[in-house]
Amino acid sequence: MRAYVGLTFDEVSALISGESLKIEILFAATAEFVATHIDLDEEEREFILTMLAAEESLDLREEGFGFVLAGDVPTNVIIEEGADSIKVSEEINRDWAACIFLVSPDGQDLTWYGIQEVENLLPSWSS
């Protein structure tokens, strides 16, 4: 299941360097979320979830950019589904990562980066 979570710069750095992240709750298109947004297509629902994670990322940071991880969570680690989120039994790892969205400081712009690009871009995102 595709899921989204707001991260700090340090969490992105740790994930890219191979560390796991102890984050249990991720935004996802749960059955309840899809039923509530039946009039939207998959892309529109994913946009909403990405923006929820972007807001979360801006709340986590002191200044500068926010970050959203979009990842594919194995169904066997999902232990609970909420209205717009899932709870997982394992730590998030790089194998789940599909991409990172760079969130502008004002939260208005998101820029997509493939996970393989992130390591080289991290130094430019640190400030």
Beta strands, then each sheet from edge to edge (+ up, - down):
strand 1: 2-7
strand 2: 25-28
strand 3: 66-72
strand 4: 78-81
strand 5: 85-88
strand 6: 97-103
strand 7: 110-114
sheet 1: 4+ 5- 2+ 1- 3+ 6- 7+
end
